């Protein structure tokens, strides 16, 4: 797997990361969602440099210009509900993309630290020979991403897989590197070195879904 750690080079992205981590600023749910969307746009722009393009003759009011336009069909697949703000940011860049939405969550059968990933709902186009972009803001254990990818394979074999995340753990990145196709590219804003006993990223930022949309029961 190719890891693109985008905040490694200083840019305005670092400001957005700092704000979604800050326990005081992140109380503003609108600002939190907006910052996630902004980061989706930045990460998508970087990803777009790796895709295939074709020439198209464009007629302007004053003449003709040959331009390079995207030649890949992109499918954006987001994990509900935390993935929605990030999905919207990515969709602003890939505005011709098809869209998939998946419900995946941690199931704790014994009310302890052990869990499995439940995938209950998928709405997706076919993905055969398309560029599949998995969108999930928090790459903690990596198990959700892998479970969702394996479910999506029922709808075709993508020609290329990309993953867009905001914050990940080293453990999660190692896990998906082992389980996803070798040529997968990960586009990640920042990452932390460890998970706590509950499988949450430390220092991380908390629960991205709750911060974006309010606490769930």
C-alpha positions, -999 to 999 in steps of 0.1 A, spaced: 0 0 0 12 35 -8 7 59 21 3 96 12 7 115 45 -5 149 32 1 170 62 37 160 62 42 191 40 30 221 59 -1 238 44 -35 252 54 -45 216 59 -27 216 93 -49 244 106 -80 224 98 -65 193 115 -57 213 146 -92 227 148 -110 194 146 -87 180 173 -91 210 196 -117 200 223 -130 236 225 -132 244 188 -147 210 179 -178 219 201 -190 239 171 -205 212 151 -209 233 120 -172 243 120 -163 207 126 -183 195 96 -169 223 75 -133 215 83 -139 179 75 -154 189 41 -124 212 34 -100 184 41 -119 161 18 -114 187 -10 -77 189 -3 -71 152 -1 -92 146 -33 -72 172 -52 -40 153 -43 -56 120 -53 -67 135 -86 -31 139 -97 -28 100 -100 -58 94 -122 -61 90 -160 -69 119 -183 -78 123 -219 -78 152 -244 -110 171 -252 -114 200 -276 -131 228 -258 -149 256 -278 -146 289 -260 -164 322 -270 -132 332 -287 -116 301 -300 -107 264 -294 -85 249 -267 -74 213 -262 -77 203 -225 -70 173 -204 -101 160 -186 -107 131 -162 -110 97 -180 -117 75 -150 -152 67 -137 -150 73 -99 -172 57 -73 -172 73 -38 -181 49 -10 -187 63 24 -194 46 57 -224 61 75 -227 83 94 -194 98 102 -183 96 66 -209 120 53 -191 154 58 -159 139 43 -179 125 14 -194 159 6 -159 174 4 -147 147 -19 -178 149 -40 -172 187 -46 -140 177 -64 -152 145 -81 -186 160 -90 -193 134 -117 -186 105 -94 -211 78 -86 -219 73 -50 -222 44 -26 -233 45 11 -227 17 36 -238 12 72 -211 -4 92 -206 -4 130 -188 -22 158 -209 -49 174 -199 -58 210 -217 -91 218 -203 -94 253 -202 -57 263 -164 -58 265 -135 -47 243 -141 -75 218 -161 -66 187 -170 -75 152 -180 -53 122 -216 -54 112 -225 -43 77 -263 -39 75 -270 -17 45 -254 -10 11 -266 13 -17 -241 12 -45 -237 14 -83 -217 -13 -100 -179 -9 -94 -165 -32 -121 -134 -16 -137 -140 18 -119 -119 37 -95 -132 30 -60 -126 56 -33 -134 45 2 -142 75 24 -139 72 62 -127 100 85 -112 78 112 -90 49 104 -87 32 138 -84 -6 137 -90 -6 99 -116 -34 103 -145 -14 91 -128 -4 59 -118 -40 51 -153 -53 59 -169 -27 36 -144 -33 8 -151 -71 9 -189 -65 8 -185 -41 -22 -167 -68 -42 -202 -84 -46 -208 -55 -71 -177 -59 -92 -139 -57 -92 -126 -21 -92 -95 -14 -113 -80 8 -86 -87 14 -49 -80 46 -30 -88 53 7 -94 88 20 -92 94 58 -86 123 81 -69 107 111 -56 72 114 -36 49 137 -4 31 128 -21 -1 137 -50 6 114 -28 15 85 -8 -17 89 -40 -37 90 -54 -24 58 -20 -26 41 -22 -63 48 -58 -69 39 -64 -46 9 -49 -49 -26 -12 -42 -27 -15 -12 -50 -41 6 -28 -33 42 -21 -41 58 12 -46 96 13 -45 106 50 -43 140 66 -26 129 98 -20 98 119 -13 89 156 8 60 168 -16 41 191 -51 29 200 -65 27 235 -81 -5 250 -114 4 233 -98 6 199 -100 44 196 -72 66 182 -51 84 208 -48 114 210 -72 114 180 -102 137 183 -130 117 198 -161 103 180 -163 120 146 -199 110 141 -210 124 174 -191 156 169 -206 161 134 -242 152 142 -247 149 179 -245 120 204 -263 87 196 -279 64 221 
